Amino acid sequence: MIIVRLMGGHSNQLFQYATGRRLADKRGVELLLDLTYLENTPKVDTPRHYELGSYPICARRATQSELNRILPLDFKPTLPFKITWRLGLDRRIRPINEMGKAFNDRVLNVRDNTYLFGWWQNERYFIDIRDKLLREFEPKTPMTAKNKEYLKKISTTQSISLHVRREDYVTNEHANEVHGLTPLDYYHKAITRVTNLSADKDPHIFVFCKEIEWCKANLEFKLPTTFVEGNTQGADDMRLMKHCKHNILTNSSFSWWGAWLNQNPRKIVIAPKVWLQDKGDNTKVELPQNWIRL
């Protein structure tokens, strides 16, 4: 089995599931989800809940007896353990802790009975199962009548999704120190870049944000603009974002997935250069090669 620890919100959980799904598929074993962190989130972090139930994923929750088999994160394997574990004679579950933000290709070759602890925010961990993830990350619930109207408008215009992230980036001191806020002039520059690169006529902006009233008060563009509102589930906004022809991201995993799930072969994706406030970590954040950073 492969067990993956779920942490963070909707789209962090997508990253963690996608990486676990790829590794479990390669080994031909079951994927299990550890929800204990979501249910006991430290006060320094934003409270979260399980969000993958919106999707037809292939995994189940790990039982307490299975979690009891996980070795401590600071476990240092001895030579006898390495031998017996590789031979499948030791059924304890070995933890793999993500070290920093840089891609680690050794993770792709982990063995059965591995516990994944990390964020795994790099498409190279799961790019080879993209087609499967496109199917599994299609929400199970039917679209609301309002979202059908939005989708029709998105499909019949030269649509550009623009995602704004505020929420805990503003209210949570720790989140603000790690992520910070993308400046407003970035969005205007990003729109200019998309419209200059695209041959599309009459572009239309679709703004997505949990604080949509703030966006209405603070964002004004010269192009036709629709502020998407009324959705309470991340999966509902994601389903609309991925159908836009082009995507403008903020420094958010939700933005990332909205663009990655977009199947338009001619899509233009704009992302901010500053993804994290820590310069060391920021230089290690790797986005898909054809995305443009401003």
VOTOR-435560 format. One record per residue (C-alpha): residue number from 1; residue in three letters; x, y, z. Coordinates in nm, 3 decimals, decimal comma. Layout:
<mimis>
 seq type      px      py      pz
 NUM  ALA       X       Y       Z
...
</mimis>
This chain:
<mimis>
 seq type      px      py      pz
   1  MET   0,000   0,000   0,000
   2  ILE   0,089   0,366  -0,043
   3  ILE  -0,044   0,604   0,222
   4  VAL  -0,047   0,979   0,160
   5  ARG  -0,100   1,240   0,429
   6  LEU  -0,359   1,501   0,330
   7  MET  -0,282   1,857   0,437
   8  GLY  -0,406   2,199   0,338
   9  GLY  -0,707   2,293   0,131
  10  HIS  -0,880   2,166  -0,180
  11  SER  -0,593   2,191  -0,426
  12  ASN  -0,313   2,089  -0,193
  13  GLN  -0,511   1,770  -0,147
  14  LEU  -0,524   1,730  -0,526
  15  PHE  -0,142   1,746  -0,538
  16  GLN  -0,106   1,491  -0,260
  17  TYR  -0,362   1,255  -0,409
  18  ALA  -0,214   1,283  -0,760
  19  THR   0,135   1,193  -0,640
  20  GLY   0,007   0,905  -0,428
  21  ARG  -0,211   0,781  -0,716
  22  ARG   0,085   0,770  -0,955
  23  LEU   0,308   0,583  -0,710
  24  ALA   0,035   0,335  -0,615
  25  ASP  -0,040   0,268  -0,982
  26  LYS   0,326   0,204  -1,057
  27  ARG   0,350  -0,050  -0,776
  28  GLY   0,008  -0,199  -0,845
  29  VAL  -0,098  -0,145  -0,484
  30  GLU  -0,382   0,027  -0,300
  31  LEU  -0,376   0,400  -0,223
  32  LEU  -0,482   0,502   0,127
  33  LEU  -0,546   0,850   0,265
  34  ASP  -0,439   0,971   0,610
  35  LEU  -0,689   1,237   0,725
  36  THR  -0,559   1,283   1,079
  37  TYR  -0,385   1,615   1,006
  38  LEU  -0,703   1,763   0,856
  39  GLU  -0,893   1,662   1,167
  40  ASN  -0,629   1,795   1,406
  41  THR  -0,485   2,098   1,228
  42  PRO  -0,245   2,305   1,445
  43  LYS  -0,370   2,653   1,535
  44  VAL  -0,097   2,818   1,328
  45  ASP  -0,251   2,674   1,009
  46  THR  -0,584   2,755   0,847
  47  PRO  -0,848   2,497   0,948
  48  ARG  -0,927   2,263   0,658
  49  HIS  -1,153   1,971   0,581
  50  TYR  -1,151   1,675   0,346
  51  GLU  -1,232   1,793  -0,008
  52  LEU  -1,161   1,495  -0,232
  53  GLY  -1,508   1,353  -0,174
  54  SER  -1,627   1,579  -0,460
  55  TYR  -1,435   1,363  -0,708
  56  PRO  -1,454   0,998  -0,824
  57  ILE  -1,108   0,915  -0,692
  58  CYS  -0,973   0,566  -0,632
  59  ALA  -0,860   0,557  -0,270
  60  ARG  -0,991   0,490   0,078
  61  ARG  -0,921   0,621   0,425
  62  ALA  -0,645   0,443   0,614
  63  THR  -0,757   0,262   0,926
  64  GLN  -0,600   0,330   1,265
  65  SER  -0,434  -0,012   1,264
  66  GLU  -0,273   0,070   0,927
  67  LEU  -0,157   0,408   1,052
  68  ASN  -0,005   0,240   1,357
  69  ARG   0,235   0,059   1,124
  70  ILE   0,394   0,383   1,005
  71  LEU   0,746   0,434   1,134
  72  PRO   0,836   0,776   1,284
  73  LEU   0,948   1,047   1,042
  74  ASP   1,292   1,058   1,204
  75  PHE   1,335   0,680   1,164
  76  LYS   1,686   0,590   1,048
  77  PRO   1,683   0,254   0,866
  78  THR   1,954   0,007   0,959
  79  LEU   2,107  -0,230   0,707
  80  PRO   1,903  -0,531   0,834
  81  PHE   1,583  -0,326   0,802
  82  LYS   1,672  -0,216   0,448
  83  ILE   1,725  -0,576   0,345
  84  THR   1,411  -0,719   0,505
  85  TRP   1,197  -0,423   0,392
  86  ARG   1,310  -0,451   0,030
  87  LEU   1,242  -0,824   0,038
  88  GLY   0,893  -0,757   0,171
  89  LEU   0,963  -0,939   0,496
  90  ASP   0,914  -0,629   0,713
  91  ARG   0,558  -0,497   0,672
  92  ARG   0,607  -0,176   0,862
  93  ILE   0,542   0,140   0,659
  94  ARG   0,841   0,359   0,584
  95  PRO   0,788   0,740   0,574
  96  ILE   0,918   0,953   0,288
  97  ASN   0,942   1,319   0,393
  98  GLU   0,951   1,580   0,118
  99  MET   1,270   1,779   0,160
 100  GLY   1,219   2,137   0,041
 101  LYS   1,042   2,251  -0,276
 102  ALA   1,273   2,104  -0,540
 103  PHE   1,163   1,799  -0,738
 104  ASN   1,307   1,472  -0,608
 105  ASP   1,312   1,202  -0,877
 106  ARG   1,387   0,930  -0,620
 107  VAL   1,031   0,963  -0,494
 108  LEU   0,909   0,816  -0,824
 109  ASN   1,067   0,483  -0,733
 110  VAL   0,939   0,435  -0,379
 111  ARG   0,838   0,084  -0,283
 112  ASP   0,524  -0,070  -0,145
 113  ASN   0,447   0,015   0,218
 114  THR   0,548   0,380   0,189
 115  TYR   0,398   0,681   0,366
 116  LEU   0,418   1,015   0,182
 117  PHE   0,454   1,326   0,395
 118  GLY   0,473   1,649   0,195
 119  TRP   0,306   1,885  -0,051
 120  TRP   0,435   1,740  -0,383
 121  GLN   0,356   2,052  -0,586
 122  ASN   0,527   1,954  -0,909
 123  GLU   0,365   1,795  -1,213
 124  ARG   0,664   1,566  -1,265
 125  TYR   0,540   1,352  -0,977
 126  PHE   0,226   1,260  -1,174
 127  ILE   0,244   1,392  -1,533
 128  ASP   0,245   1,041  -1,677
 129  ILE  -0,105   0,972  -1,542
 130  ARG  -0,250   1,301  -1,665
 131  ASP  -0,533   1,135  -1,860
 132  LYS  -0,643   0,943  -1,552
 133  LEU  -0,635   1,256  -1,336
 134  LEU  -0,839   1,450  -1,591
 135  ARG  -1,111   1,188  -1,547
 136  GLU  -1,082   1,158  -1,169
 137  PHE  -1,080   1,535  -1,112
 138  GLU  -1,415   1,583  -1,285
 139  PRO  -1,667   1,655  -1,005
 140  LYS  -1,928   1,389  -0,933
 141  THR  -2,213   1,629  -0,859
 142  PRO  -2,424   1,778  -1,141
 143  MET  -2,376   2,144  -1,228
 144  THR  -2,615   2,395  -1,078
 145  ALA  -2,834   2,595  -1,314
 146  LYS  -2,624   2,906  -1,241
 147  ASN  -2,299   2,727  -1,323
 148  LYS  -2,449   2,597  -1,647
 149  GLU  -2,511   2,960  -1,740
 150  TYR  -2,152   3,049  -1,654
 151  LEU  -2,019   2,753  -1,853
 152  LYS  -2,224   2,849  -2,159
 153  LYS  -2,082   3,199  -2,141
 154  ILE  -1,728   3,064  -2,093
 155  SER  -1,768   2,831  -2,391
 156  THR  -1,907   3,095  -2,625
 157  THR  -1,658   3,374  -2,550
 158  GLN  -1,281   3,413  -2,567
 159  SER  -1,271   3,339  -2,197
 160  ILE  -0,980   3,413  -1,963
 161  SER  -1,000   3,293  -1,605
 162  LEU  -0,844   3,522  -1,346
 163  HIS  -0,807   3,387  -0,995
 164  VAL  -0,752   3,610  -0,691
 165  ARG  -0,645   3,456  -0,361
 166  ARG  -0,702   3,647  -0,038
 167  GLU  -0,878   3,475   0,257
 168  ASP  -0,610   3,336   0,492
 169  TYR  -0,332   3,508   0,292
 170  VAL  -0,473   3,822   0,458
 171  THR  -0,610   3,700   0,791
 172  ASN  -0,355   3,435   0,889
 173  GLU  -0,015   3,577   0,985
 174  HIS   0,169   3,255   0,907
 175  ALA   0,004   3,217   0,563
 176  ASN   0,079   3,581   0,482
 177  GLU   0,448   3,538   0,571
 178  VAL   0,478   3,229   0,354
 179  HIS   0,269   3,332   0,053
 180  GLY   0,201   3,704   0,058
 181  LEU  -0,043   3,875  -0,179
 182  THR  -0,004   3,910  -0,553
 183  PRO  -0,007   4,286  -0,635
 184  LEU  -0,301   4,421  -0,833
 185  ASP  -0,087   4,556  -1,118
 186  TYR   0,019   4,197  -1,194
 187  TYR  -0,335   4,113  -1,309
 188  HIS  -0,342   4,407  -1,550
 189  LYS  -0,001   4,311  -1,692
 190  ALA  -0,113   3,950  -1,723
 191  ILE  -0,426   4,045  -1,917
 192  THR  -0,215   4,256  -2,153
 193  ARG   0,023   3,965  -2,208
 194  VAL  -0,256   3,718  -2,283
 195  THR  -0,435   3,950  -2,524
 196  ASN  -0,109   4,035  -2,704
 197  LEU  -0,013   3,668  -2,745
 198  SER  -0,357   3,542  -2,837
 199  ALA  -0,524   3,587  -3,173
 200  ASP  -0,862   3,571  -3,001
 201  LYS  -1,092   3,863  -3,063
 202  ASP  -1,315   4,014  -2,796
 203  PRO  -1,163   3,848  -2,484
 204  HIS  -1,380   3,816  -2,175
 205  ILE  -1,246   3,801  -1,817
 206  PHE  -1,398   3,561  -1,562
 207  VAL  -1,291   3,647  -1,207
 208  PHE  -1,282   3,372  -0,943
 209  CYS  -1,229   3,445  -0,574
 210  LYS  -1,383   3,355  -0,239
 211  GLU  -1,396   3,728  -0,166
 212  ILE  -1,574   3,824  -0,487
 213  GLU  -1,721   4,144  -0,341
 214  TRP  -1,368   4,267  -0,270
 215  CYS  -1,280   4,194  -0,632
 216  LYS  -1,580   4,390  -0,758
 217  ALA  -1,470   4,688  -0,551
 218  ASN  -1,099   4,672  -0,635
 219  LEU  -1,060   4,522  -0,982
 220  GLU  -1,167   4,711  -1,290
 221  PHE  -1,063   4,604  -1,639
 222  LYS  -1,126   4,757  -1,980
 223  LEU  -1,248   4,422  -2,109
 224  PRO  -1,589   4,263  -2,047
 225  THR  -1,574   4,102  -1,703
 226  THR  -1,787   3,845  -1,523
 227  PHE  -1,743   3,797  -1,148
 228  VAL  -1,826   3,433  -1,075
 229  GLU  -2,019   3,402  -0,751
 230  GLY  -2,242   3,169  -0,556
 231  ASN  -2,018   2,861  -0,538
 232  THR  -1,926   2,724  -0,196
 233  GLN  -1,730   2,418  -0,312
 234  GLY  -1,385   2,450  -0,466
 235  ALA  -1,471   2,178  -0,717
 236  ASP  -1,746   2,397  -0,866
 237  ASP  -1,516   2,691  -0,940
 238  MET  -1,244   2,455  -1,061
 239  ARG  -1,481   2,297  -1,314
 240  LEU  -1,549   2,640  -1,462
 241  MET  -1,188   2,764  -1,454
 242  LYS  -1,054   2,467  -1,647
 243  HIS  -1,298   2,532  -1,933
 244  CYS  -1,173   2,887  -1,990
 245  LYS  -0,954   2,923  -2,297
 246  HIS  -0,670   3,090  -2,105
 247  ASN  -0,575   3,121  -1,738
 248  ILE  -0,425   3,396  -1,523
 249  LEU  -0,297   3,260  -1,193
 250  THR  -0,225   3,403  -0,854
 251  ASN   0,027   3,234  -0,623
 252  SER  -0,214   2,957  -0,530
 253  SER  -0,241   2,584  -0,582
 254  PHE  -0,607   2,638  -0,674
 255  SER  -0,495   2,861  -0,962
 256  TRP  -0,238   2,600  -1,059
 257  TRP  -0,492   2,320  -1,093
 258  GLY  -0,742   2,536  -1,280
 259  ALA  -0,478   2,588  -1,549
 260  TRP  -0,331   2,236  -1,543
 261  LEU  -0,672   2,075  -1,595
 262  ASN  -0,743   2,307  -1,889
 263  GLN  -0,729   2,089  -2,202
 264  ASN  -0,718   2,371  -2,458
 265  PRO  -0,403   2,289  -2,663
 266  ARG  -0,352   2,662  -2,738
 267  LYS  -0,405   2,786  -2,384
 268  ILE  -0,193   3,072  -2,253
 269  VAL  -0,114   3,048  -1,882
 270  ILE   0,031   3,343  -1,689
 271  ALA   0,169   3,296  -1,336
 272  PRO   0,342   3,534  -1,095
 273  LYS   0,719   3,514  -1,062
 274  VAL   0,691   3,547  -0,685
 275  TRP   0,513   3,229  -0,577
 276  LEU   0,647   3,224  -0,220
 277  GLN   0,791   3,504  -0,009
 278  ASP   1,104   3,309   0,088
 279  LYS   1,354   3,374  -0,192
 280  GLY   1,522   3,039  -0,139
 281  ASP   1,198   2,845  -0,170
 282  ASN   1,066   3,069  -0,447
 283  THR   1,356   2,983  -0,678
 284  LYS   1,277   2,613  -0,637
 285  VAL   0,910   2,641  -0,730
 286  GLU   0,884   2,474  -1,069
 287  LEU   0,587   2,541  -1,296
 288  PRO   0,509   2,367  -1,627
 289  GLN   0,755   2,481  -1,894
 290  ASN   0,504   2,644  -2,129
 291  TRP   0,358   2,868  -1,856
 292  ILE   0,469   3,231  -1,857
 293  ARG   0,583   3,397  -1,534
 294  LEU   0,547   3,772  -1,485
</mimis>
